[in-house]
Amino acid sequence: MNTDTDTATGEWTDSRERPAARRAGRRFGAWCAGLLFAGVSVVVGCRVADSDGVTPVPQLLAFLPWLLVPTGAGLLLTLLARWWTGAVWGVALLGLLAWFIEPYGKTGDPVGLPVAELSVLTSNVEFGQGTGELISAVRREKPDIVFVQECEYTCDAALRRDLAADYPHRQAVEGGGSEGSVILSAFPLKATPGVPGTMGMPGAVADVRGNPVRLQLAHPMPPLPDQVGLWREELGALRDVAAESTEGNGTPTILAGDFNASQDHAAFRRILDTGLRDAARLAGADRTATWPARTAPAFGVQIDHVLVSEDFTAHRARFLDLADTDHRALVVDLTLHRAG
């Protein structure tokens, strides 16, 4: 008879029960690993296919680097369960995630001589709640151009009252809640039609020391479960603006704001594919989290961007923690070049 004495209880146990329990535990571990890998594979598969898929994939794609955590947990479970096929699956997912975490988009030095230095700040003030903090940051950082999203009526009035002396030029779409947006500039501005959208996306052409620079504020709809189609559509409209600016001898362009998208979203990569470059990446700060501000930089995603045409170099990027808003502000220092 195959029995052993349990040293804790002194009772006799069947020694054949222990291998059976281990096998059951391994099967359970393998099932858990398989479920983790299956979920990650759906998201990674859409990334491989250059697609944003359907809900919940667009929302999960924003946090693609963090999928290393469930993948690593699943890989540990496969090793404990001795599920070698699953281990290969997990290693393949880790490799793909590591590949896609690398920065996306073009880089390179602009052609021509430097003709102007300027700095740009973009900030989503969350329904105007962070306006006071933004005003303090603008006075401290002294950017030349300021892009403000979710600047409702009281925010708009505060910017007019407190910053008009230093930023006499402005282009705005007025609105309540998240719909209002403003571009402030120390340089003269000429209005452009902007981009139609659910939330305001004004545009302008700035005269930067005798050089025209197209400015476009970005604030498409977020990819809410029932608004993914609209999110794609509005990012596509921003992509069209970017393409106009980069075709042929286009005007130097700055496209900045809360894109509600990261480099892991295909709709955002379409904008980068036109030739615009992410200034934070050029300054060595790619993937620095800007949202949600309450957990950044430890946990979050970079959805606030300053994109520039190949006429610019970026020297420094700074991420500012502002109270009363769920976004960090981004400031970049740029140099404009012009071909001789």
Contacts in CASP RR format, 6 or more apart in sequence:
PFRMAT RR
TARGET T0000
AUTHOR 0000-0000-0000
METHOD contacts of the structure
MODEL  1
MNTDTDTATGEWTDSRERPAARRAGRRFGAWCAGLLFAGVSVVVGCRVAD
SDGVTPVPQLLAFLPWLLVPTGAGLLLTLLARWWTGAVWGVALLGLLAWF
IEPYGKTGDPVGLPVAELSVLTSNVEFGQGTGELISAVRREKPDIVFVQE
CEYTCDAALRRDLAADYPHRQAVEGGGSEGSVILSAFPLKATPGVPGTMG
MPGAVADVRGNPVRLQLAHPMPPLPDQVGLWREELGALRDVAAESTEGNG
TPTILAGDFNASQDHAAFRRILDTGLRDAARLAGADRTATWPARTAPAFG
VQIDHVLVSEDFTAHRARFLDLADTDHRALVVDLTLHRAG
2 14 0 8 1.000
2 15 0 8 1.000
2 16 0 8 1.000
3 12 0 8 1.000
3 13 0 8 1.000
3 14 0 8 1.000
3 15 0 8 1.000
4 12 0 8 1.000
4 13 0 8 1.000
4 15 0 8 1.000
5 11 0 8 1.000
5 12 0 8 1.000
5 13 0 8 1.000
6 12 0 8 1.000
6 13 0 8 1.000
25 81 0 8 1.000
26 80 0 8 1.000
26 81 0 8 1.000
26 82 0 8 1.000
26 83 0 8 1.000
27 81 0 8 1.000
29 77 0 8 1.000
29 78 0 8 1.000
29 80 0 8 1.000
29 81 0 8 1.000
29 83 0 8 1.000
30 77 0 8 1.000
30 78 0 8 1.000
30 81 0 8 1.000
30 83 0 8 1.000
30 86 0 8 1.000
32 74 0 8 1.000
32 77 0 8 1.000
33 74 0 8 1.000
33 75 0 8 1.000
33 77 0 8 1.000
33 78 0 8 1.000
33 81 0 8 1.000
33 83 0 8 1.000
33 86 0 8 1.000
34 74 0 8 1.000
34 86 0 8 1.000
34 89 0 8 1.000
36 70 0 8 1.000
36 71 0 8 1.000
36 73 0 8 1.000
36 74 0 8 1.000
36 77 0 8 1.000
37 71 0 8 1.000
37 74 0 8 1.000
37 86 0 8 1.000
37 89 0 8 1.000
37 90 0 8 1.000
37 93 0 8 1.000
39 70 0 8 1.000
40 67 0 8 1.000
40 70 0 8 1.000
40 71 0 8 1.000
40 93 0 8 1.000
40 97 0 8 1.000
41 89 0 8 1.000
41 93 0 8 1.000
42 57 0 8 1.000
43 57 0 8 1.000
43 60 0 8 1.000
43 61 0 8 1.000
43 64 0 8 1.000
43 67 0 8 1.000
44 64 0 8 1.000
44 67 0 8 1.000
44 93 0 8 1.000
44 96 0 8 1.000
44 97 0 8 1.000
44 100 0 8 1.000
46 52 0 8 1.000
46 53 0 8 1.000
46 57 0 8 1.000
46 61 0 8 1.000
47 61 0 8 1.000
47 64 0 8 1.000
47 96 0 8 1.000
47 100 0 8 1.000
47 264 0 8 1.000
48 96 0 8 1.000
50 266 0 8 1.000
50 269 0 8 1.000
51 266 0 8 1.000
52 58 0 8 1.000
52 61 0 8 1.000
52 223 0 8 1.000
52 228 0 8 1.000
52 232 0 8 1.000
52 265 0 8 1.000
52 266 0 8 1.000
52 267 0 8 1.000
54 228 0 8 1.000
55 223 0 8 1.000
55 225 0 8 1.000
55 228 0 8 1.000
56 225 0 8 1.000
58 223 0 8 1.000
58 228 0 8 1.000
58 231 0 8 1.000
58 265 0 8 1.000
59 223 0 8 1.000
59 225 0 8 1.000
60 67 0 8 1.000
61 262 0 8 1.000
61 264 0 8 1.000
61 265 0 8 1.000
62 223 0 8 1.000
62 261 0 8 1.000
62 262 0 8 1.000
62 264 0 8 1.000
62 265 0 8 1.000
62 301 0 8 1.000
62 303 0 8 1.000
63 300 0 8 1.000
63 301 0 8 1.000
64 97 0 8 1.000
64 100 0 8 1.000
64 101 0 8 1.000
64 262 0 8 1.000
64 264 0 8 1.000
65 97 0 8 1.000
65 101 0 8 1.000
65 287 0 8 1.000
66 299 0 8 1.000
66 300 0 8 1.000
67 97 0 8 1.000
68 94 0 8 1.000
68 97 0 8 1.000
68 98 0 8 1.000
71 90 0 8 1.000
71 93 0 8 1.000
71 94 0 8 1.000
71 97 0 8 1.000
72 90 0 8 1.000
72 94 0 8 1.000
74 90 0 8 1.000
75 87 0 8 1.000
75 90 0 8 1.000
75 91 0 8 1.000
75 94 0 8 1.000
77 83 0 8 1.000
78 84 0 8 1.000
78 86 0 8 1.000
78 87 0 8 1.000
78 89 0 8 1.000
78 90 0 8 1.000
79 87 0 8 1.000
100 264 0 8 1.000
101 287 0 8 1.000
103 263 0 8 1.000
103 278 0 8 1.000
103 281 0 8 1.000
103 286 0 8 1.000
103 287 0 8 1.000
104 263 0 8 1.000
104 269 0 8 1.000
104 272 0 8 1.000
105 263 0 8 1.000
105 269 0 8 1.000
105 272 0 8 1.000
105 273 0 8 1.000
105 275 0 8 1.000
105 277 0 8 1.000
105 278 0 8 1.000
105 281 0 8 1.000
106 272 0 8 1.000
106 275 0 8 1.000
106 277 0 8 1.000
106 310 0 8 1.000
107 277 0 8 1.000
107 281 0 8 1.000
107 282 0 8 1.000
108 277 0 8 1.000
108 310 0 8 1.000
109 313 0 8 1.000
110 310 0 8 1.000
110 311 0 8 1.000
110 312 0 8 1.000
110 313 0 8 1.000
110 337 0 8 1.000
111 310 0 8 1.000
111 337 0 8 1.000
111 339 0 8 1.000
112 337 0 8 1.000
112 338 0 8 1.000
112 339 0 8 1.000
112 340 0 8 1.000
113 337 0 8 1.000
113 338 0 8 1.000
113 340 0 8 1.000
114 313 0 8 1.000
114 335 0 8 1.000
114 336 0 8 1.000
114 337 0 8 1.000
115 209 0 8 1.000
115 211 0 8 1.000
115 336 0 8 1.000
115 337 0 8 1.000
115 338 0 8 1.000
116 208 0 8 1.000
116 209 0 8 1.000
116 211 0 8 1.000
116 335 0 8 1.000
116 336 0 8 1.000
117 333 0 8 1.000
117 334 0 8 1.000
117 335 0 8 1.000
117 336 0 8 1.000
118 144 0 8 1.000
118 145 0 8 1.000
118 187 0 8 1.000
118 208 0 8 1.000
118 333 0 8 1.000
118 334 0 8 1.000
118 335 0 8 1.000
118 336 0 8 1.000
119 141 0 8 1.000
119 142 0 8 1.000
119 143 0 8 1.000
119 144 0 8 1.000
119 145 0 8 1.000
119 331 0 8 1.000
119 332 0 8 1.000
119 333 0 8 1.000
119 334 0 8 1.000
120 143 0 8 1.000
120 144 0 8 1.000
120 145 0 8 1.000
120 146 0 8 1.000
120 147 0 8 1.000
120 254 0 8 1.000
120 256 0 8 1.000
120 279 0 8 1.000
120 306 0 8 1.000
120 331 0 8 1.000
120 332 0 8 1.000
120 334 0 8 1.000
121 137 0 8 1.000
121 138 0 8 1.000
121 141 0 8 1.000
121 143 0 8 1.000
121 145 0 8 1.000
121 146 0 8 1.000
121 147 0 8 1.000
121 329 0 8 1.000
121 330 0 8 1.000
121 331 0 8 1.000
122 146 0 8 1.000
122 147 0 8 1.000
122 148 0 8 1.000
122 149 0 8 1.000
122 256 0 8 1.000
122 257 0 8 1.000
122 258 0 8 1.000
122 304 0 8 1.000
122 305 0 8 1.000
122 306 0 8 1.000
122 329 0 8 1.000
122 330 0 8 1.000
123 134 0 8 1.000
123 137 0 8 1.000
123 146 0 8 1.000
123 147 0 8 1.000
123 148 0 8 1.000
123 149 0 8 1.000
123 304 0 8 1.000
123 320 0 8 1.000
123 322 0 8 1.000
123 325 0 8 1.000
123 327 0 8 1.000
123 329 0 8 1.000
123 330 0 8 1.000
124 148 0 8 1.000
124 149 0 8 1.000
124 150 0 8 1.000
124 219 0 8 1.000
124 257 0 8 1.000
124 258 0 8 1.000
124 304 0 8 1.000
124 325 0 8 1.000
124 326 0 8 1.000
124 327 0 8 1.000
125 131 0 8 1.000
125 133 0 8 1.000
125 134 0 8 1.000
125 148 0 8 1.000
125 149 0 8 1.000
125 150 0 8 1.000
125 151 0 8 1.000
125 155 0 8 1.000
125 322 0 8 1.000
125 324 0 8 1.000
125 325 0 8 1.000
125 327 0 8 1.000
126 150 0 8 1.000
126 324 0 8 1.000
126 325 0 8 1.000
126 326 0 8 1.000
126 327 0 8 1.000
127 150 0 8 1.000
127 152 0 8 1.000
127 177 0 8 1.000
127 178 0 8 1.000
128 150 0 8 1.000
128 151 0 8 1.000
128 152 0 8 1.000
128 154 0 8 1.000
128 155 0 8 1.000
128 177 0 8 1.000
128 325 0 8 1.000
129 324 0 8 1.000
129 325 0 8 1.000
130 155 0 8 1.000
130 322 0 8 1.000
130 323 0 8 1.000
130 324 0 8 1.000
130 325 0 8 1.000
131 151 0 8 1.000
131 154 0 8 1.000
131 155 0 8 1.000
131 158 0 8 1.000
131 159 0 8 1.000
132 158 0 8 1.000
132 324 0 8 1.000
133 322 0 8 1.000
133 323 0 8 1.000
133 324 0 8 1.000
133 325 0 8 1.000
134 148 0 8 1.000
134 322 0 8 1.000
134 325 0 8 1.000
134 329 0 8 1.000
135 158 0 8 1.000
135 159 0 8 1.000
135 162 0 8 1.000
135 163 0 8 1.000
137 320 0 8 1.000
137 322 0 8 1.000
137 329 0 8 1.000
138 146 0 8 1.000
138 163 0 8 1.000
138 166 0 8 1.000
138 184 0 8 1.000
139 166 0 8 1.000
141 318 0 8 1.000
141 320 0 8 1.000
141 331 0 8 1.000
142 166 0 8 1.000
143 331 0 8 1.000
144 185 0 8 1.000
144 186 0 8 1.000
144 187 0 8 1.000
144 208 0 8 1.000
145 183 0 8 1.000
145 184 0 8 1.000
145 185 0 8 1.000
145 186 0 8 1.000
145 187 0 8 1.000
145 206 0 8 1.000
145 215 0 8 1.000
145 254 0 8 1.000
146 163 0 8 1.000
146 167 0 8 1.000
146 182 0 8 1.000
146 183 0 8 1.000
146 184 0 8 1.000
146 185 0 8 1.000
147 181 0 8 1.000
147 182 0 8 1.000
147 183 0 8 1.000
147 215 0 8 1.000
147 217 0 8 1.000
147 256 0 8 1.000
147 257 0 8 1.000
148 155 0 8 1.000
148 159 0 8 1.000
148 181 0 8 1.000
148 182 0 8 1.000
148 183 0 8 1.000
148 184 0 8 1.000
149 178 0 8 1.000
149 180 0 8 1.000
149 181 0 8 1.000
149 199 0 8 1.000
149 217 0 8 1.000
149 219 0 8 1.000
149 257 0 8 1.000
149 258 0 8 1.000
150 177 0 8 1.000
150 178 0 8 1.000
150 180 0 8 1.000
150 181 0 8 1.000
150 199 0 8 1.000
150 219 0 8 1.000
150 258 0 8 1.000
151 159 0 8 1.000
151 172 0 8 1.000
151 180 0 8 1.000
151 181 0 8 1.000
151 182 0 8 1.000
152 175 0 8 1.000
152 176 0 8 1.000
152 177 0 8 1.000
152 178 0 8 1.000
152 179 0 8 1.000
152 180 0 8 1.000
153 174 0 8 1.000
153 175 0 8 1.000
153 176 0 8 1.000
155 180 0 8 1.000
155 182 0 8 1.000
156 172 0 8 1.000
156 174 0 8 1.000
156 180 0 8 1.000
156 182 0 8 1.000
159 167 0 8 1.000
159 170 0 8 1.000
159 182 0 8 1.000
159 184 0 8 1.000
160 170 0 8 1.000
163 184 0 8 1.000
166 186 0 8 1.000
167 184 0 8 1.000
167 185 0 8 1.000
167 186 0 8 1.000
168 186 0 8 1.000
169 184 0 8 1.000
169 185 0 8 1.000
169 186 0 8 1.000
169 187 0 8 1.000
169 188 0 8 1.000
169 189 0 8 1.000
169 206 0 8 1.000
170 182 0 8 1.000
170 183 0 8 1.000
170 184 0 8 1.000
170 185 0 8 1.000
170 189 0 8 1.000
171 182 0 8 1.000
171 183 0 8 1.000
171 185 0 8 1.000
171 189 0 8 1.000
171 191 0 8 1.000
171 202 0 8 1.000
171 203 0 8 1.000
171 204 0 8 1.000
171 215 0 8 1.000
172 180 0 8 1.000
172 181 0 8 1.000
172 182 0 8 1.000
172 183 0 8 1.000
172 202 0 8 1.000
173 179 0 8 1.000
173 180 0 8 1.000
173 181 0 8 1.000
173 182 0 8 1.000
173 200 0 8 1.000
173 201 0 8 1.000
173 202 0 8 1.000
174 180 0 8 1.000
175 200 0 8 1.000
178 199 0 8 1.000
178 219 0 8 1.000
179 198 0 8 1.000
179 199 0 8 1.000
179 200 0 8 1.000
180 199 0 8 1.000
180 200 0 8 1.000
181 199 0 8 1.000
181 200 0 8 1.000
181 201 0 8 1.000
181 202 0 8 1.000
181 217 0 8 1.000
181 219 0 8 1.000
182 202 0 8 1.000
183 189 0 8 1.000
183 202 0 8 1.000
183 203 0 8 1.000
183 204 0 8 1.000
183 215 0 8 1.000
183 217 0 8 1.000
185 204 0 8 1.000
185 206 0 8 1.000
185 215 0 8 1.000
187 206 0 8 1.000
187 207 0 8 1.000
187 208 0 8 1.000
187 209 0 8 1.000
187 213 0 8 1.000
188 206 0 8 1.000
188 207 0 8 1.000
189 204 0 8 1.000
189 205 0 8 1.000
189 206 0 8 1.000
189 207 0 8 1.000
189 215 0 8 1.000
190 204 0 8 1.000
190 205 0 8 1.000
190 206 0 8 1.000
190 207 0 8 1.000
191 202 0 8 1.000
191 203 0 8 1.000
191 204 0 8 1.000
192 203 0 8 1.000
192 204 0 8 1.000
192 205 0 8 1.000
192 214 0 8 1.000
192 216 0 8 1.000
193 203 0 8 1.000
194 201 0 8 1.000
194 202 0 8 1.000
194 203 0 8 1.000
194 216 0 8 1.000
194 241 0 8 1.000
195 201 0 8 1.000
195 203 0 8 1.000
195 216 0 8 1.000
195 218 0 8 1.000
195 234 0 8 1.000
195 237 0 8 1.000
195 238 0 8 1.000
195 241 0 8 1.000
196 237 0 8 1.000
197 220 0 8 1.000
197 221 0 8 1.000
197 234 0 8 1.000
197 237 0 8 1.000
198 220 0 8 1.000
198 221 0 8 1.000
198 230 0 8 1.000
198 234 0 8 1.000
199 219 0 8 1.000
199 220 0 8 1.000
199 221 0 8 1.000
200 217 0 8 1.000
200 219 0 8 1.000
201 216 0 8 1.000
201 217 0 8 1.000
201 218 0 8 1.000
201 219 0 8 1.000
201 220 0 8 1.000
201 238 0 8 1.000
202 217 0 8 1.000
203 214 0 8 1.000
203 215 0 8 1.000
203 216 0 8 1.000
203 217 0 8 1.000
204 214 0 8 1.000
204 215 0 8 1.000
205 212 0 8 1.000
205 213 0 8 1.000
205 214 0 8 1.000
205 215 0 8 1.000
205 251 0 8 1.000
206 212 0 8 1.000
206 213 0 8 1.000
206 214 0 8 1.000
206 215 0 8 1.000
208 336 0 8 1.000
211 252 0 8 1.000
211 336 0 8 1.000
211 338 0 8 1.000
212 251 0 8 1.000
212 252 0 8 1.000
213 251 0 8 1.000
213 252 0 8 1.000
213 253 0 8 1.000
213 254 0 8 1.000
213 336 0 8 1.000
214 245 0 8 1.000
214 251 0 8 1.000
214 252 0 8 1.000
214 253 0 8 1.000
214 254 0 8 1.000
215 253 0 8 1.000
215 254 0 8 1.000
215 256 0 8 1.000
216 238 0 8 1.000
216 241 0 8 1.000
216 253 0 8 1.000
216 254 0 8 1.000
216 255 0 8 1.000
216 256 0 8 1.000
217 256 0 8 1.000
217 257 0 8 1.000
218 238 0 8 1.000
218 255 0 8 1.000
218 256 0 8 1.000
218 257 0 8 1.000
218 258 0 8 1.000
218 259 0 8 1.000
218 305 0 8 1.000
219 257 0 8 1.000
219 258 0 8 1.000
219 259 0 8 1.000
219 260 0 8 1.000
220 231 0 8 1.000
220 234 0 8 1.000
220 235 0 8 1.000
220 237 0 8 1.000
220 238 0 8 1.000
220 259 0 8 1.000
220 260 0 8 1.000
220 261 0 8 1.000
221 227 0 8 1.000
221 230 0 8 1.000
221 231 0 8 1.000
221 234 0 8 1.000
221 260 0 8 1.000
222 231 0 8 1.000
222 260 0 8 1.000
223 231 0 8 1.000
223 260 0 8 1.000
223 261 0 8 1.000
223 265 0 8 1.000
224 231 0 8 1.000
231 260 0 8 1.000
231 261 0 8 1.000
231 267 0 8 1.000
232 267 0 8 1.000
235 259 0 8 1.000
235 261 0 8 1.000
235 265 0 8 1.000
235 267 0 8 1.000
235 268 0 8 1.000
235 270 0 8 1.000
235 271 0 8 1.000
236 267 0 8 1.000
236 270 0 8 1.000
236 271 0 8 1.000
238 255 0 8 1.000
238 259 0 8 1.000
238 271 0 8 1.000
239 267 0 8 1.000
239 270 0 8 1.000
239 271 0 8 1.000
239 274 0 8 1.000
241 255 0 8 1.000
242 253 0 8 1.000
242 255 0 8 1.000
242 271 0 8 1.000
242 274 0 8 1.000
242 275 0 8 1.000
242 276 0 8 1.000
242 307 0 8 1.000
243 274 0 8 1.000
244 250 0 8 1.000
245 251 0 8 1.000
245 252 0 8 1.000
245 253 0 8 1.000
245 255 0 8 1.000
245 274 0 8 1.000
245 276 0 8 1.000
245 309 0 8 1.000
246 253 0 8 1.000
246 274 0 8 1.000
246 275 0 8 1.000
246 276 0 8 1.000
246 309 0 8 1.000
246 310 0 8 1.000
250 309 0 8 1.000
252 308 0 8 1.000
252 309 0 8 1.000
252 311 0 8 1.000
252 312 0 8 1.000
252 336 0 8 1.000
252 338 0 8 1.000
253 276 0 8 1.000
253 307 0 8 1.000
253 308 0 8 1.000
253 309 0 8 1.000
253 311 0 8 1.000
254 306 0 8 1.000
254 307 0 8 1.000
254 308 0 8 1.000
254 309 0 8 1.000
254 312 0 8 1.000
254 334 0 8 1.000
255 271 0 8 1.000
255 276 0 8 1.000
255 306 0 8 1.000
255 307 0 8 1.000
255 308 0 8 1.000
256 305 0 8 1.000
256 306 0 8 1.000
256 307 0 8 1.000
257 304 0 8 1.000
257 305 0 8 1.000
257 306 0 8 1.000
258 291 0 8 1.000
258 303 0 8 1.000
258 304 0 8 1.000
258 327 0 8 1.000
259 268 0 8 1.000
259 271 0 8 1.000
259 303 0 8 1.000
259 304 0 8 1.000
259 305 0 8 1.000
260 303 0 8 1.000
261 267 0 8 1.000
261 268 0 8 1.000
261 303 0 8 1.000
262 268 0 8 1.000
262 301 0 8 1.000
262 302 0 8 1.000
262 303 0 8 1.000
263 269 0 8 1.000
263 272 0 8 1.000
263 278 0 8 1.000
263 286 0 8 1.000
263 287 0 8 1.000
263 302 0 8 1.000
271 307 0 8 1.000
272 278 0 8 1.000
272 307 0 8 1.000
275 309 0 8 1.000
275 310 0 8 1.000
276 307 0 8 1.000
276 308 0 8 1.000
276 309 0 8 1.000
277 307 0 8 1.000
277 308 0 8 1.000
277 309 0 8 1.000
277 310 0 8 1.000
277 312 0 8 1.000
277 314 0 8 1.000
278 286 0 8 1.000
278 305 0 8 1.000
278 306 0 8 1.000
278 307 0 8 1.000
279 305 0 8 1.000
279 306 0 8 1.000
279 307 0 8 1.000
279 308 0 8 1.000
279 312 0 8 1.000
279 314 0 8 1.000
279 317 0 8 1.000
279 332 0 8 1.000
279 334 0 8 1.000
280 286 0 8 1.000
280 288 0 8 1.000
280 302 0 8 1.000
280 305 0 8 1.000
280 306 0 8 1.000
280 314 0 8 1.000
280 317 0 8 1.000
280 330 0 8 1.000
280 332 0 8 1.000
282 308 0 8 1.000
282 313 0 8 1.000
282 314 0 8 1.000
283 314 0 8 1.000
283 315 0 8 1.000
283 316 0 8 1.000
283 317 0 8 1.000
283 332 0 8 1.000
283 333 0 8 1.000
284 317 0 8 1.000
285 317 0 8 1.000
285 319 0 8 1.000
286 302 0 8 1.000
287 302 0 8 1.000
288 297 0 8 1.000
288 302 0 8 1.000
288 317 0 8 1.000
288 319 0 8 1.000
289 295 0 8 1.000
289 296 0 8 1.000
289 297 0 8 1.000
289 298 0 8 1.000
289 299 0 8 1.000
289 300 0 8 1.000
289 301 0 8 1.000
289 302 0 8 1.000
289 328 0 8 1.000
290 296 0 8 1.000
290 301 0 8 1.000
290 302 0 8 1.000
290 303 0 8 1.000
290 304 0 8 1.000
290 319 0 8 1.000
290 327 0 8 1.000
290 328 0 8 1.000
290 330 0 8 1.000
291 300 0 8 1.000
291 301 0 8 1.000
291 302 0 8 1.000
291 303 0 8 1.000
291 304 0 8 1.000
291 326 0 8 1.000
291 327 0 8 1.000
291 328 0 8 1.000
292 300 0 8 1.000
292 326 0 8 1.000
292 327 0 8 1.000
293 321 0 8 1.000
293 322 0 8 1.000
293 325 0 8 1.000
293 326 0 8 1.000
293 327 0 8 1.000
293 328 0 8 1.000
294 326 0 8 1.000
296 319 0 8 1.000
296 321 0 8 1.000
296 328 0 8 1.000
297 319 0 8 1.000
304 327 0 8 1.000
304 328 0 8 1.000
304 329 0 8 1.000
304 330 0 8 1.000
305 330 0 8 1.000
306 314 0 8 1.000
306 330 0 8 1.000
306 332 0 8 1.000
308 314 0 8 1.000
308 334 0 8 1.000
311 336 0 8 1.000
311 337 0 8 1.000
311 338 0 8 1.000
312 334 0 8 1.000
312 335 0 8 1.000
312 336 0 8 1.000
312 337 0 8 1.000
313 334 0 8 1.000
313 335 0 8 1.000
313 337 0 8 1.000
314 332 0 8 1.000
314 333 0 8 1.000
314 334 0 8 1.000
315 333 0 8 1.000
315 334 0 8 1.000
315 335 0 8 1.000
316 332 0 8 1.000
316 333 0 8 1.000
317 330 0 8 1.000
317 331 0 8 1.000
317 332 0 8 1.000
317 333 0 8 1.000
318 330 0 8 1.000
318 331 0 8 1.000
318 332 0 8 1.000
319 328 0 8 1.000
319 329 0 8 1.000
319 330 0 8 1.000
319 331 0 8 1.000
320 328 0 8 1.000
320 329 0 8 1.000
320 330 0 8 1.000
320 331 0 8 1.000
321 328 0 8 1.000
322 328 0 8 1.000
322 329 0 8 1.000
END
